[in-house]
Amino acid sequence: MTINSLKDGDCGVIVRVNADDKMRERLFSFGIVKSGQIKRIKSSLGGSTILVEIDRNCVALRAEEAESILIEQGENVCKM
């Protein structure tokens, strides 16, 4: 499952980032790391950008960036 498949307000734990080295470094600089908790806040009308919360910081991701972030969703996963 990826961030794109979450509904607004849902959250999960990052399992893996499927991206090239440059993109992985960029996402890492935002705090997107394995085992991190991430929450989907909302997306733009066309769905081209997604606002997420990571460690009490908000980051806007492009849809293709969000698609490269694999997450696990389950009960009691998000404690934000």
HELIX and SHEET records of a PDB file:
HELIX    1   1 ILE A    3  SER A    5  5                                   3    
HELIX    2   2 ASP A   21  SER A   29  1                                   9    
HELIX    3   3 ALA A   63  GLU A   67  1                                   5    
SHEET    1   A 5 ASN A  57  ARG A  62  0                                        
SHEET    2   A 5 THR A  49  ILE A  54 -1                                        
SHEET    3   A 5 GLN A  37  SER A  43 -1                                        
SHEET    4   A 5 CYS A  11  VAL A  17 -1                                        
SHEET    5   A 5 ILE A  69  GLU A  72 -1                                        
END                                                                             
